[in-house]
């Protein structure tokens, strides 16, 4: 599945059938809901689940709700109508309509003075008794609409849609699927700048693991001992029992594996390893991380298991005869958990930088090079390239642009060591692979 430039500023979402080469419009995103009339350019951060059956994306939807604000206009909050009811009383002379919060956790009957429209007057709930202490005298409420950041989960056939408006501003970005049942929502609290005059220390970015099918949430934080204030938050294992984070204990950055069940550390990386990017869990017992040794300018891949054993997986300096190789991008694991796909940037003989895509066989500790290079910025793949594993095969799909007017999709069959090429329209960005219908 990919998005391409359409008429005007709109983006059209399309699917490419890799068996037939046919390109079709993907209406599940071009027009996700007939009632909402959500245009395609309003679907952001689109991500496909590992099985290819579900699609998650963020958007902004116009929501109907209530504004509750202080009478001086300084404080305002916008709340969903599902959590409030409109009540009417004949006791009060100057104010008869109120907005009451329906919160099962509280017996407090706070009433916000409210001015309803005609429809709301017909739906109002009559109450006989109103105590003076119930009325919030410094606040007033009115109805209205507002664009609310919203997470949308849709099935690959577009027949099921689930909407989750972010009423409390809990997150600012969608980080993709954590597994088949949970999506990663990102709260960018790490953007706060350290202010020595106020002694404010920025917190780490937080990851909210949200299960849209059950409503369960797991929120990461910065409560682990010695956690470094970095640009990436703690990384959970598949079962969520273990979490890996960057620690600065004894003034040395190291990767710590923390057992959340026992509430204690179980493993950490060697002292001479410098960690630059988040790790990737292979399974629930081991992860892969990229590190540079203090004795070398080459960044390699290493593994670390929950028993504390670290093992070197690559020897890139020997393979490429380059004086400097950096950085290794965040690897991506194949569906059968055997292969890692990752990019490297190395210095060629003519002193120019070259990006190359490599594959690591985790079982055989062997690195494969299919001579796939790219001259763009690997750190912004959503703009200049795209790459993803197909859900049920060891096929990696890669999209690059040789020129501004020409692009191609490369399908890499790792098992049979073959590459297929399919031309694509300019402006296409690869999102992910859907499961066959």
N, C-alpha and C positions, 0 to 999 in steps of 0.2 A: 504494500500500500504506500502511496506517495501523494504529495500535493504538487500541483503545477500551476503556473500562472494562467489565469483565465481572462475573461473580458473585464476590462477596467482594472480595478485594484483587487478584484476578488481572486481567491485561490480555489482551484477545483481539486477535490480529493478523488483520486483514481486508484484502481487496482490493476496490476499487471499479472496476467495468468502466465506463469513461467513454463507451463506445458504447451500452451498454444501460442503465446506471444500476444494475445489479445489484451487491449486496454479498455477498461470500462469505468464509467463514472461510479463513484461510491456514494450513493445517496444517503447512507446512514450518517455521513458527516456533512455532505453538501446541504442536506436539509434534515437534520436530526429529528425535529419535532414540528409537525404542521401547525400546531397551536402557537408554539413559541416563535416560529419563523426565524430561527437562528441562522444568520448568513454564514457561509463557509469560512470567511476570514475571521470569524469570532471564535473559532475552535483553536485553542493554543495548547502547546506541550502535549501533543497527541502521542500516546504510548500504547503498544499492543501487549497483552498479557503473554506469558511464556507459551501457553498452549495455542495462542492465536484466536481464542474464542471471545475475548473481551477487549474492549478499547476504552481507555481512560483519557479524558482531556479536560482542560480547564477553560472556562469562559466567563463572561459577565452577563447575567440575566437581569432584566428589569423585574424587581420583586415588589409586591404590594405589602405594606406593613405600616407601622406606627412610629412617628418621631416623638420621643419623650425628651423634653428639653427644659433647662432651668429658665425661670422667667426673665432672668437677665440675659439669656441667650448665649452664655459662656459654654455650657455643657449640653451636648446633644448625643443621643444614642438612637439607632434605628433598630427596631425589634420586629420579629415575625408575628403575624396576626394569630398564628396557631397557638401561641403561648399567652394570649390575652383575650379577654372578652369585654364587650361594651355593656355597661350596666346603667340603669336609669332609676332615679328615685324621685318621689314627690316631696320628700322632707325638706330639701334645701331650696331656698328661694332664689338665690343668685346663681346656683350651679346645680343642674339636675342630671347631666350626663357625665359619666366617668369611664376610665379605662382601668380594668383590674387584671393584674397578673395572675395567671393560673399556674401556681407552682405547688406541686404535691409535697415538696420538702419544707414548705413554710406555711404556717397558719396565719401569717400576717396578711391582712386584707388592705393593702395600700391602694388607694383610689387616686388616679391622676385625672384632674379636670380635663374634659374632652369635648371637642366640638364635632359631632358626627354629621355625615351627609345624609341624604334622604334614605339611601339603601341601608346605611348603618342604623338609622333610627328604627327602621322596620325590623331589624335583626337584634335590637337591643334586649338585654335581659333585665327584668324589673326586680329591684330589691326594696324591701319595706323599711329596713333600718340602716342608717348610716351614722357612725360615730365620728365625732370631730377629729379624733386622733387617727382615723383611717385616711383622711384626706391629706395628700402631699401638697401643702400650700405653696411651696417654692417651685413647683414643677407644673408643667402643662403638656398635654399630648394632642396630637392631631394625626390624621392619616395621610399617606403619601406613597410615593414610589421611589426606588433607588436601584442603581445597578450594583449587584452584589456578586463578588467573585464566587464561582460555583464549580464544583467538581461534577463531571458527568461520566457515568459508566454506561456504555451501550454494548449490546451483543454484536458480534461480527456481521450478523445478518440485519442489524438495525431494528429488530422487532422488540427489543427490551431496552428501556432507558430508565436510569436512576439518577436523580438530581440531588445534590447536597450543597445548598447555599452556605457560604461561610459567614454567618451572621455575626460571629464574635471576632472576626479577623484573626483566626488562629494560624492561618498559613498564607504564604505569598507565592508559592510555586509548587508545581507537580514534578516529582522526581522520577516518575515512572513506576513500574510494577516491582514490588519486592519479591513476590511470588504469585501464584495463581489466585490468591485470595486477598492479598493486601496491596495497597498502593502506598507510595511514599509521598507525603505532603511535607513541604519544606517551609520552616519559619526562619526567615533570614535575620535573626536577632544579632548575628555576628557582625552586621554592618555598622553597629554602634562604634563610634571612634573613642579611643581612650582619652579621657580628659583629666590630666594630672591635678588641675585646680579643684576638681570636685571628687577626685579619687573614684571615678567611675570606671569599672573594668567591663569590657564587652563580654557577653556570654557567647557560648558556641552556638552556631546554627543548630536548630533542632529538627529532628526527623519525627514525623507523626506517622506511624504505621497504622493505616486505617483500613478496616475490613468493611467494604460497602454493603456486603451481604448480611452481616450480623450487627454492624454498628460499633464493633469493638475498636478501641484505640490504645496504642502504646506510644508514649511520648518519650523520646530520648532527651537527655539534658546534659549538664556539665557537672554532675555530682560525683563523678568517679575520681578517685585520688590522683592528684598530679596531672589532671587532664589539661592539655595545651589548648590555648585559645587559638584555634586554627580556622581555616576556611571550610573544613569538612567535619561533619559531626560523627559521633560514634556509629559503627557499622555492625549491625546485628547478624548473627548466624541464621541459617534457615529456620531452625526451631525457635529462635529468639532467646535461647538459654544463654548463649555467649554473646559478648559484645567486644569489639576491638576498637581501641581509641589510642590517640597519640598522647604520650605522657612525657613530662619534663622533669621527672624525678632526678635529683642529683645533677641538675643542669645538663642532662643528656637526653635528647629526644629518642624515644623508643616506642615501639608498638606494643601495647598491652592487650592480652586477652583476658577478659574478666568473666568469671562464672556468676551469672545473675542469681542462680539458685543457691549457691554457697556463699555468695556475696564476698568473693575474694578473687585475687588474680591467680591465674594458672599458668601463664606463659608470657614471655616477652622476647623481642628481637635482640640479636647480639648488640653489644655496645658500640661496635664500629660501623653500624649501619645507619645511614641517614635516610629517613623516610620522607617522601615528597608528595605522594598521592594516596588516596584511600585504598585500603586492601580490598580483595575480593574473596569471599568465602567459596571454596570448592564444594564443600559439604559441611556437615555440622561438626566435623572434627578438625578441619584444617583450612587455612586460608593462603592466598598468594599475595605477596606484596612486592613492590619495586623499591630497590634501595641502591644507594651508591656507597661503596666502601671508601673509607678515608684514605686508602692507599691507591685508589684508582679513580679516574674521571668517568668510568663506564657504569651505567646503571643497568642492573640485571634483575631478573625475577627470582624470588626466593619463596619457599613455603615455610609455614609455621603451624604446628599442630597444637592441640590443647594440652599435650604432655610436655611442651616446651622445646621440641626438636625443630631446628631450623635447617633447611636444605637448599642449596643453590640449584636452580632449575635451568639457567641459561649461562652461556659464556659468549656474550656478544662481541667482546673485543677480539677474541680469537677468530670468530666467524667472519668479521667484516674488516679486520686489520685497520681499524680506525682509531685515531688517538683519543677521540671523544665521542661518546654515544649518550645522548640525553635529549629529552626525557623519554622514558617508556610510558606510553599512555595507559590509562586504566584498561586492563584486559577485559575481554568478554568471553564467557564460558559457553561452550556448545551445549545443546540440549542433553546429550548423554554424559556430560561432565568429563569428557576426555580431552578436548582440545581447548586451548586458549588462543584467541586472536588478539593481537596487540600491535600498536604502531611504535616505531623507533625513529629517532632523528639522529643521523650520524654525519660525520664530516668526510667528504669524498677526497680523492687524491688531488683534485683541483681546488681544494679548500672551499667547496660549496656544500651547503646543507641539503641533505636528501631524506625524505620521509619514506619509510618502507613498512609494508604490512607483513607480519610474520605469524606463524602458527606453532604453538608448542604442544607436543603430545605429552600429557602429564604422566602417562603410564610408562612411556619409553624414554622420557627426558630428552626428546629429540625435537629440534627446531626446523621447521620447513620454510623455505623461501621460494615464493612463486614469482619473484621479480615484479611485484606490484608496488609501484611508487606513486607518490602524490606530492605536488609542489605547493599545495595550499596550507592553510593553518589547521593542523589536526585538532587543536583545542576548541575549534568552533565547527564541529562536523555538521551541525544542523543547518549551517549556512552554505557550506562549500562542498560537503560530501555527506554520505550517509552509509552506515554499515550495520547489519543485523544478522543474526542466525535465524534460519527458518525453524519453525516450531518442532518438527518431528524428524529432521534429517541433519546430517553433518554438512549442510550447505550454508556457506556464508554469502550473503548478498551485499555487494559493495557498489556504490555509485560515485563516480568522479566525473570531472569535466576536463577534457583536453583543451578545449577552447571555450570562449564565452557562448558560442552558438552551437556547441556540440557536447553532448553528454552520453554516458553509457552505463548500463548496469552490468556488473560482472558477477556471475554466479560461480562460486568456487566449490567444487566437490572435493572435500578433503580426503575422503576414503579412497576415491579413484584417482585423485591427483589430476583433475581436469578443470579447465576454466571455460565458461561460455560467456559470450558478449551479446548484449541487446542494446541498441541505440534508444535514447530517451530524449524527450523535449527539453530545451533549455529552461532553467529555472526550477527543475524538478528536485525535490528533497525527499529522500527515502525515510520512511517512518518505521515500518516493521512488517513482518510476515504474518498473514492471516492463515488460519487452518483451512484446509480444503472443504468446500461445502458439499 
